Amino acid sequence: MAPKALAVVRDIVKETRRIRFEGNNYSADWHKEAAKRGLPNAKNTPEALETFISKDVVSLYERYKVLSKEELEAKHEIKLEAT
């Protein structure tokens, strides 16, 4: 890697150190850390898939004409059936 690129990566690592979690994301430590940071922390796939049909996600997808509410609901259902 070129010295300039290394410097950029080094700066990014330093800048993001306080917001990264470099532990085991499946451990109780992560659950505590996520709660402390106020982050969503789904405990299983079906719970995480609920994000697909949350009001904010549907609004975002529809605003940018990516997927409609019905399409997101269909994706949600298909992914639930696959779990």
QUIGI-V990615 format. One record per run of one state. SS is the DSSP state (A for helix, B for strand, O for the rest). FROM is the first residue (numbers start at 1). LEN is the number of residues. Records with the same first field share a line. If there is no record, write none. Layout:
SS->FROM-LEN, FROM-LEN
//
This chain:
O->1-2, 20-8, 38-7, 54-1, 64-5, 83-1
A->3-17, 28-10, 45-9, 55-9, 69-14
//
